[in-house]
Amino acid sequence: MKAVLGRFSVWSSGHLGAPCPAAADLGGDAGDAWGHPFVLTCTGQPEDQIVGLISAGPDGVNGNADDVASWQLGHDVTDLVRGSRWATASVVPAPVVAPPVPTRPTPLRRTDAAKSKSAPVPSPAKPKPRKGVRFDENGIPIDR
């Protein structure tokens, strides 16, 4: 574990803000004493550890009682990665700018006060009575 965490320290100096690497990305042997690959974590370790390293233990199955985590070991291991958790650089997305909405030109309007008054709208003409046909007050024929 000490060798892999030491390689992380070297790797991290040239990769500030990079995504959390896999143990194999650090080069060298990335296997535990039982020949199983280590799992490097940037989120599962205690807050005061930059990264953590997990061995699946003798049975090779992650997540059970025989697993060994770097933060469970002595200061000779934990001091290698003491510090704030590894953080990837936050990428701020560029703002989305909507394309301009095309507009129609505004028609010119007269500002003359005398001409700006609208003319009254004439009421619809009532039908002219035909000879021999009678209409009611609304202009509807009574005799058809």
Backbone torsions as a table, in degrees:
resi	resn	phi	psi	omega
1	MET	NA	-40.4	-178.2
2	LYS	-60.6	-39.9	-179.0
3	ALA	-65.3	-44.3	-179.2
4	VAL	-66.7	-43.4	179.3
5	LEU	-66.4	-33.9	174.4
6	GLY	-64.4	-40.8	177.1
7	ARG	-66.4	-32.7	175.6
8	PHE	-62.5	-42.8	-179.9
9	SER	-58.5	-41.7	178.3
10	VAL	-67.4	-47.3	-178.9
11	TRP	-60.0	-43.9	-173.6
12	SER	-63.9	-29.5	-179.0
13	SER	-65.2	-26.3	178.4
14	GLY	-102.7	3.4	-175.3
15	HIS	-134.2	38.8	-179.1
16	LEU	-55.7	130.4	177.1
17	GLY	81.4	-1.3	-179.6
18	ALA	-72.1	159.7	174.8
19	PRO	-60.5	157.0	180.0
20	CYS	-58.9	126.3	-178.3
21	PRO	-81.5	165.2	169.4
22	ALA	-86.1	156.7	179.9
23	ALA	-58.0	-36.4	179.5
24	ALA	-65.7	-26.0	179.7
25	ASP	-68.5	-16.4	-176.3
26	LEU	-84.9	-6.4	-179.5
27	GLY	82.7	171.7	178.9
28	GLY	69.7	-170.4	179.5
29	ASP	-75.9	124.1	-179.8
30	ALA	-114.0	29.1	-179.6
31	GLY	-110.7	154.4	179.5
32	ASP	-84.3	-176.6	-177.1
33	ALA	-63.8	-20.3	-179.6
34	TRP	-98.0	5.8	177.4
35	GLY	84.2	10.5	178.4
36	HIS	-95.9	147.1	-179.3
37	PRO	-69.4	141.4	173.0
38	PHE	-71.6	153.8	172.7
39	VAL	-113.1	120.2	177.1
40	LEU	-91.4	132.5	-179.5
41	THR	-124.0	140.2	175.6
42	CYS	-110.2	2.0	-178.5
43	THR	-131.4	-20.4	-175.0
44	GLY	-91.2	-3.8	-177.1
45	GLN	-91.2	167.6	176.5
46	PRO	-61.4	157.0	-176.4
47	GLU	-58.0	-28.7	-176.2
48	ASP	-90.5	13.0	178.7
49	GLN	-117.2	129.4	-179.9
50	ILE	-60.3	-50.0	176.2
51	VAL	-139.2	171.9	174.2
52	GLY	-133.1	156.1	179.4
53	LEU	-126.5	133.6	-176.3
54	ILE	-124.7	133.7	173.0
55	SER	-104.5	138.6	178.8
56	ALA	-74.4	-3.6	177.5
57	GLY	79.0	-173.3	-174.9
58	PRO	-59.8	-33.3	-177.0
59	ASP	-82.6	-11.4	177.8
60	GLY	74.3	10.3	-179.2
61	VAL	-106.4	120.5	178.7
62	ASN	-73.3	145.3	172.1
63	GLY	91.1	16.3	176.6
64	ASN	-124.2	-174.3	-168.5
65	ALA	-65.3	-23.4	-177.2
66	ASP	-91.2	6.2	177.5
67	ASP	-66.7	150.4	178.5
68	VAL	-124.1	124.5	180.0
69	ALA	-110.3	144.6	-176.8
70	SER	-58.8	-35.9	-177.4
71	TRP	-73.1	-7.8	176.5
72	GLN	-88.0	-7.8	-175.1
73	LEU	-93.6	-177.6	-175.7
74	GLY	-74.6	176.1	-178.0
75	HIS	-61.6	-26.1	178.6
76	ASP	-62.9	-21.9	176.6
77	VAL	-100.2	-50.4	-174.6
78	THR	-65.4	-31.0	-179.9
79	ASP	-68.8	-19.2	178.5
80	LEU	-65.4	-28.4	-176.4
81	VAL	-128.1	28.6	178.4
82	ARG	-72.2	135.9	179.3
83	GLY	147.4	-173.6	178.7
84	SER	-70.1	148.6	179.0
85	ARG	-53.3	148.3	176.8
86	TRP	-61.8	131.3	-179.3
87	ALA	-126.7	133.8	175.9
88	THR	-79.4	152.2	178.5
89	ALA	-66.5	132.5	178.5
90	SER	-81.6	129.1	178.9
91	VAL	-96.1	119.2	179.2
92	VAL	-89.1	117.1	-179.4
93	PRO	-67.2	146.0	177.5
94	ALA	-65.5	142.3	-179.8
95	PRO	-64.1	142.8	178.0
96	VAL	-84.6	122.0	-179.8
97	VAL	-108.6	122.0	179.7
98	ALA	-73.5	143.6	177.7
99	PRO	-65.2	151.3	-179.4
100	PRO	-63.7	143.7	178.9
101	VAL	-84.7	124.1	180.0
102	PRO	-66.0	140.5	179.7
103	THR	-122.8	152.5	176.0
104	ARG	-89.2	147.4	178.9
105	PRO	-63.4	143.7	178.8
106	THR	-78.2	129.1	179.4
107	PRO	-66.5	147.5	178.2
108	LEU	-69.7	142.6	-179.6
109	ARG	-122.2	144.9	177.2
110	ARG	-75.5	141.3	178.8
111	THR	-106.1	1.8	178.6
112	ASP	-65.5	120.9	-175.7
113	ALA	-60.8	-38.1	-177.6
114	ALA	-67.3	-33.3	-176.5
115	LYS	-94.0	-8.7	-177.6
116	SER	-80.4	-14.2	177.4
117	LYS	-71.8	135.5	179.4
118	SER	-82.8	145.8	179.8
119	ALA	-73.4	146.3	179.1
120	PRO	-64.1	143.1	179.8
121	VAL	-83.0	122.1	-179.3
122	PRO	-69.4	144.7	177.9
123	SER	-75.3	151.2	-178.4
124	PRO	-62.2	140.4	-178.4
125	ALA	-70.8	137.9	176.4
126	LYS	-77.0	145.6	-179.6
127	PRO	-62.6	142.2	178.8
128	LYS	-74.5	134.8	-179.4
129	PRO	-66.6	137.2	174.7
130	ARG	-91.7	157.6	-178.3
131	LYS	-64.7	127.1	178.0
132	GLY	89.0	-4.4	179.7
133	VAL	-112.2	131.8	177.8
134	ARG	-102.8	146.2	-178.9
135	PHE	-121.7	150.7	174.3
136	ASP	-85.1	-173.3	-174.9
137	GLU	-66.4	-16.2	178.4
138	ASN	-97.3	2.7	178.9
139	GLY	82.9	17.6	179.3
140	ILE	-93.8	131.5	-178.4
141	PRO	-62.4	135.7	178.9
142	ILE	-91.3	-43.3	-180.0
143	ASP	-97.1	126.6	-178.7
144	ARG	-115.3	NA	NA
